[in-house]
């Protein structure tokens, strides 16, 4: 059984332990909130990283598809450009041939020859003139017709040049459309590529944040476990002190009961002695005697 001083000391320690336990529980709740906060942040960042990785895969696939389209379109455009160059070369050859014929026959404008022939023929039909003059005009008409026949070669070449120029213009238009289409696809592909670079940078940044949040989570978890162990230790100590006090109370109660029983026994003997001596019994004597009987 504890002495009075020991009992006071035990009660004092119980009070201190309860205070320590209360403080530890408050700290533990605070650290647990921090720990869960960092874990939640880390989880959110991890999910965002996973989402970005998925977006990157999709963007990369779209970029590669667009890049392949650009490559195919370039092949087609290059073919069209080659066709345009070939047509331009043919036109230049025809123009050169036309110019050579014009120089050889000293022909400037075939339509002017036709006009001259028409005017001379009209003059012969409508104006009176001498035989010699008419003969001279007929000779000029014959020479002009011969020159016009030679000019027909040029007209054929000009017609070829015109037709080929028309075809070339159409080829150029198609080639330009193909080039514009390539530019649009390339621009879209570049946009996907820039998105990839930006997303990759974001992932690197978020991975650093994720790592920091996980580091903070581990630190808070370590503190939480240390405080939890300290709390368990204090609870064990409090339990031991309470058990010690409980044993003291039990022993004190038993000691008190023993003293009470001894007092009653002594009172009983006193009452019995009074009865033997035929002495007057008081109410207290009777109650004490009755208590020992019970």
C-alpha positions as a printed NumPy array, in Angstrom:
array([[   0.   ,    0.   ,    0.   ],
       [   1.177,    3.523,   -0.818],
       [   2.121,    6.115,    1.706],
       [   0.364,    9.498,    1.631],
       [   3.357,   11.064,   -0.144],
       [   3.558,    8.203,   -2.617],
       [  -0.176,    8.556,   -3.348],
       [   0.206,   12.306,   -3.925],
       [   3.174,   11.695,   -6.208],
       [   1.211,    9.071,   -8.151],
       [  -1.763,   11.432,   -8.622],
       [   0.609,   14.183,   -9.723],
       [   2.233,   11.893,  -12.304],
       [  -1.193,   10.751,  -13.546],
       [  -2.166,   14.396,  -14.091],
       [   1.099,   15.088,  -15.92 ],
       [   0.689,   11.99 ,  -18.111],
       [  -2.863,   12.987,  -19.018],
       [  -1.626,   16.447,  -20.001],
       [   1.211,   14.949,  -22.077],
       [  -1.227,   12.542,  -23.734],
       [  -3.609,   15.397,  -24.58 ],
       [  -0.749,   17.415,  -26.136],
       [   0.514,   14.389,  -28.067],
       [  -2.981,   13.645,  -29.402],
       [  -3.335,   17.271,  -30.585],
       [   0.094,   17.146,  -32.281],
       [  -0.718,   13.742,  -33.74 ],
       [  -3.974,   15.044,  -35.277],
       [  -2.154,   18.084,  -36.706],
       [   0.638,   15.956,  -38.213],
       [  -1.892,   13.459,  -39.553],
       [  -3.719,   16.309,  -41.339],
       [  -0.413,   17.467,  -42.872],
       [   0.509,   13.904,  -43.81 ],
       [  -2.847,   13.322,  -45.533],
       [  -2.627,   16.732,  -47.228],
       [   0.76 ,   15.896,  -48.8  ],
       [  -0.458,   12.415,  -49.787],
       [  -3.554,   13.905,  -51.427],
       [  -1.455,   16.473,  -53.318],
       [   0.984,   13.766,  -54.419],
       [  -1.933,   11.611,  -55.64 ],
       [  -3.49 ,   14.538,  -57.552],
       [  -0.153,   15.304,  -59.235],
       [   0.342,   11.617,  -60.106],
       [  -3.101,   11.52 ,  -61.729],
       [  -2.362,   14.715,  -63.663],
       [   0.962,   13.28 ,  -64.856],
       [  -0.794,   10.106,  -66.019],
       [  -3.363,   12.248,  -67.861],
       [  -0.619,   14.309,  -69.54 ],
       [   1.259,   11.165,  -70.577],
       [  -1.946,    9.916,  -72.195],
       [  -2.359,   13.279,  -73.965],
       [   1.275,   13.147,  -75.121],
       [   0.804,    9.68 ,  -76.599],
       [  -2.29 ,   10.891,  -78.453],
       [  -0.553,   14.09 ,  -79.659],
       [   2.519,   12.117,  -80.765],
       [   0.332,    9.721,  -82.73 ],
       [  -1.515,   12.643,  -84.374],
       [   1.778,   14.434,  -85.099],
       [   3.281,   11.314,  -86.695],
       [   0.159,   10.853,  -88.814],
       [   0.33 ,   14.489,  -89.95 ],
       [   4.072,   14.186,  -90.636],
       [   3.42 ,   11.16 ,  -92.864],
       [   0.729,   13.127,  -94.666],
       [   3.183,   15.996,  -95.229],
       [   5.756,   13.554,  -96.581],
       [   3.252,   12.021,  -99.017],
       [   1.92 ,   15.425, -100.036],
       [   5.455,   16.652, -100.738],
       [   6.068,   13.71 , -103.049],
       [   2.844,   14.502, -104.902],
       [   3.653,   18.251, -104.988],
       [   7.154,   17.589, -106.295],
       [   5.713,   15.465, -109.091],
       [   3.382,   18.313, -110.017],
       [   6.259,   20.814, -109.904],
       [   8.287,   18.563, -112.21 ],
       [   5.326,   18.443, -114.604],
       [   5.082,   22.255, -114.489],
       [   8.818,   22.602, -115.21 ],
       [   8.557,   20.157, -118.087],
       [   5.615,   22.109, -119.521],
       [   7.472,   25.408, -119.123],
       [  10.48 ,   23.89 , -120.917],
       [   8.22 ,   22.726, -123.774],
       [   6.667,   26.207, -124.022],
       [  10.113,   27.815, -124.193],
       [  11.135,   25.349, -126.92 ],
       [   7.967,   26.151, -128.892],
       [   8.489,   29.895, -128.423],
       [  12.054,   29.512, -129.671],
       [  10.799,   27.553, -132.695],
       [   8.101,   30.182, -133.321],
       [  10.643,   33.013, -133.201],
       [  12.961,   31.141, -135.595],
       [  10.138,   30.673, -138.119],
       [   9.118,   34.319, -137.795],
       [  12.713,   35.466, -138.396],
       [  13.244,   33.051, -141.299],
       [  10.082,   34.194, -143.177],
       [  10.212,   37.76 , -141.901],
       [   6.686,   37.423, -140.55 ],
       [   5.522,   39.847, -137.921],
       [   1.765,   39.386, -137.695],
       [  -0.127,   36.667, -139.663],
       [  -3.46 ,   38.397, -139.072],
       [  -2.104,   41.497, -140.822],
       [  -1.378,   39.378, -143.932],
       [  -4.986,   38.176, -144.02 ],
       [  -6.138,   41.766, -143.717],
       [  -3.883,   42.894, -146.583],
       [  -5.101,   40.063, -148.84 ],
       [  -8.746,   40.987, -148.104],
       [  -8.125,   44.653, -148.861],
       [  -6.363,   43.887, -152.207],
       [  -9.079,   41.447, -153.295],
       [ -11.756,   44.032, -152.458],
       [  -9.84 ,   46.666, -154.429],
       [  -9.646,   44.417, -157.511],
       [ -13.402,   43.72 , -157.321],
       [ -14.551,   47.271, -156.711],
       [ -12.044,   49.625, -158.325],
       [ -11.446,   50.018, -162.083],
       [  -7.8  ,   49.559, -162.973],
       [  -5.474,   48.632, -165.797],
       [  -4.576,   45.054, -166.603],
       [  -1.006,   45.583, -165.546],
       [  -2.025,   47.037, -162.213],
       [  -4.498,   44.202, -161.575],
       [  -1.798,   41.738, -162.569],
       [   0.578,   43.373, -160.095],
       [  -2.043,   43.197, -157.261],
       [  -2.753,   39.532, -158.102],
       [   0.979,   38.812, -157.838],
       [   1.097,   40.583, -154.429],
       [  -1.931,   38.589, -153.258],
       [  -0.24 ,   35.385, -154.415],
       [   2.96 ,   36.324, -152.52 ],
       [   0.958,   37.259, -149.431],
       [  -0.976,   33.957, -149.53 ],
       [   2.296,   32.102, -149.821],
       [   3.609,   34.065, -146.844],
       [   0.345,   33.361, -144.952],
       [   0.715,   29.655, -145.674],
       [   4.188,   29.853, -144.189],
       [   2.678,   31.814, -141.295],
       [   0.2  ,   28.956, -140.655],
       [   3.157,   26.984, -139.312],
       [   3.662,   29.759, -136.786],
       [  -0.067,   29.8  , -136.006],
       [   0.09 ,   26.089, -135.229],
       [   3.027,   26.641, -132.938],
       [   1.212,   29.57 , -131.264],
       [  -1.864,   27.402, -130.79 ],
       [   0.282,   24.699, -129.18 ],
       [   1.879,   27.331, -126.94 ],
       [  -1.563,   28.63 , -125.902],
       [  -2.926,   25.163, -125.153],
       [   0.212,   24.161, -123.294],
       [   0.201,   27.449, -121.359],
       [  -3.383,   26.787, -120.309],
       [  -2.468,   23.269, -119.143],
       [   0.61 ,   24.643, -117.359],
       [  -1.458,   27.27 , -115.535],
       [  -3.816,   24.531, -114.321],
       [  -0.859,   22.417, -113.197],
       [   0.582,   25.423, -111.373],
       [  -2.774,   26.   , -109.654],
       [  -2.955,   22.363, -108.539],
       [   0.688,   22.472, -107.389],
       [   0.039,   25.672, -105.415],
       [  -3.029,   24.107, -103.776],
       [  -0.928,   21.067, -102.897],
       [   1.761,   23.352, -101.44 ],
       [  -0.834,   25.291,  -99.425],
       [  -2.27 ,   22.015,  -98.14 ],
       [   1.238,   20.918,  -97.106],
       [   1.74 ,   24.211,  -95.248],
       [  -1.557,   23.784,  -93.364],
       [  -0.792,   20.182,  -92.409],
       [   2.782,   21.109,  -91.45 ],
       [   1.463,   23.966,  -89.3  ],
       [  -0.936,   21.584,  -87.543],
       [   1.878,   19.046,  -87.107],
       [   4.117,   21.764,  -85.635],
       [   1.314,   22.684,  -83.244],
       [   1.12 ,   19.061,  -82.059],
       [   4.912,   19.017,  -81.699],
       [   4.899,   22.196,  -79.592],
       [   2.126,   20.701,  -77.455],
       [   4.342,   17.64 ,  -76.914],
       [   7.297,   19.797,  -75.83 ],
       [   5.12 ,   21.895,  -73.506],
       [   3.454,   18.81 ,  -71.983],
       [   6.842,   17.119,  -71.5  ],
       [   8.129,   20.202,  -69.677],
       [   4.982,   20.255,  -67.522],
       [   5.528,   16.591,  -66.653],
       [   9.132,   17.279,  -65.617],
       [   7.969,   20.15 ,  -63.403],
       [   5.143,   18.085,  -61.906],
       [   7.434,   15.129,  -61.265],
       [   9.647,   17.428,  -59.182],
       [   6.556,   18.62 ,  -57.264],
       [   5.322,   15.038,  -56.915],
       [   8.687,   14.01 ,  -55.492],
       [   8.646,   16.949,  -53.04 ],
       [   5.092,   16.146,  -51.892],
       [   6.025,   12.483,  -51.391],
       [   9.131,   13.539,  -49.459],
       [   6.981,   15.729,  -47.196],
       [   4.5  ,   12.877,  -46.8  ],
       [   7.292,   10.475,  -45.719],
       [   8.648,   13.027,  -43.238],
       [   5.218,   13.661,  -41.726],
       [   4.529,    9.933,  -41.599],
       [   7.825,    9.418,  -39.747],
       [   6.886,   12.14 ,  -37.24 ],
       [   3.413,   10.636,  -36.948],
       [   4.821,    7.18 ,  -36.142],
       [   7.293,    8.634,  -33.618],
       [   4.546,   10.599,  -31.866],
       [   2.215,    7.626,  -32.024],
       [   4.856,    5.46 ,  -30.343],
       [   5.366,    8.175,  -27.707],
       [   1.591,    8.329,  -27.173],
       [   1.395,    4.542,  -26.751],
       [   4.245,    4.753,  -24.258],
       [   2.467,    7.492,  -22.253],
       [  -0.796,    5.539,  -22.345],
       [   1.014,    2.456,  -21.036],
       [   2.599,    4.55 ,  -18.261],
       [  -0.787,    6.093,  -17.398],
       [  -2.354,    2.645,  -17.306],
       [   0.385,    1.442,  -14.932],
       [  -0.098,    4.485,  -12.675],
       [  -3.872,    4.001,  -12.66 ],
       [  -3.407,    0.323,  -11.816],
       [  -1.005,    1.309,   -9.038],
       [  -3.562,    3.775,   -7.648],
       [  -6.358,    1.245,   -8.06 ],
       [  -4.347,   -1.337,   -6.068],
       [  -3.737,    1.301,   -3.405],
       [  -7.456,    2.072,   -3.195],
       [  -8.267,   -1.597,   -2.964],
       [  -5.667,   -2.149,   -0.215],
       [  -6.841,    0.974,    1.626],
       [ -10.438,   -0.233,    1.51 ],
       [  -9.452,   -3.65 ,    2.823],
       [  -7.358,   -2.054,    5.571],
       [ -10.275,    0.191,    6.514],
       [ -12.656,   -2.783,    6.63 ],
       [ -10.217,   -4.706,    8.833],
       [  -9.969,   -1.786,   11.258],
       [ -13.729,   -1.439,   11.305],
       [ -14.173,   -5.182,   11.948],
       [ -11.585,   -5.047,   14.737],
       [ -13.345,   -2.07 ,   16.34 ],
       [ -16.676,   -3.85 ,   16.152],
       [ -15.152,   -6.986,   17.626],
       [ -13.708,   -4.984,   20.49 ],
       [ -17.058,   -3.291,   21.02 ],
       [ -18.759,   -6.683,   21.019],
       [ -16.424,   -7.962,   23.703],
       [ -17.078,   -4.79 ,   25.679],
       [ -20.841,   -5.255,   25.372],
       [ -20.614,   -8.921,   26.33 ],
       [ -18.553,   -7.921,   29.404],
       [ -21.213,   -5.391,   30.354],
       [ -23.894,   -8.054,   29.958],
       [ -22.01 ,  -10.422,   32.228],
       [ -21.651,   -7.704,   34.817],
       [ -25.296,   -6.751,   34.349],
       [ -24.335,   -3.22 ,   33.45 ],
       [ -26.663,   -0.891,   31.63 ],
       [ -26.274,   -0.989,   27.83 ],
       [ -26.387,    2.164,   25.754],
       [ -28.017,    2.501,   22.354],
       [ -24.518,    2.592,   20.846],
       [ -23.717,   -0.677,   22.648],
       [ -26.822,   -2.308,   21.235],
       [ -26.129,   -1.09 ,   17.691],
       [ -22.553,   -2.261,   17.886],
       [ -23.62 ,   -5.664,   19.216],
       [ -26.252,   -5.937,   16.48 ],
       [ -23.633,   -5.   ,   13.794],
       [ -21.291,   -7.781,   14.908],
       [ -24.197,  -10.271,   14.742],
       [ -25.054,   -9.213,   11.248]])
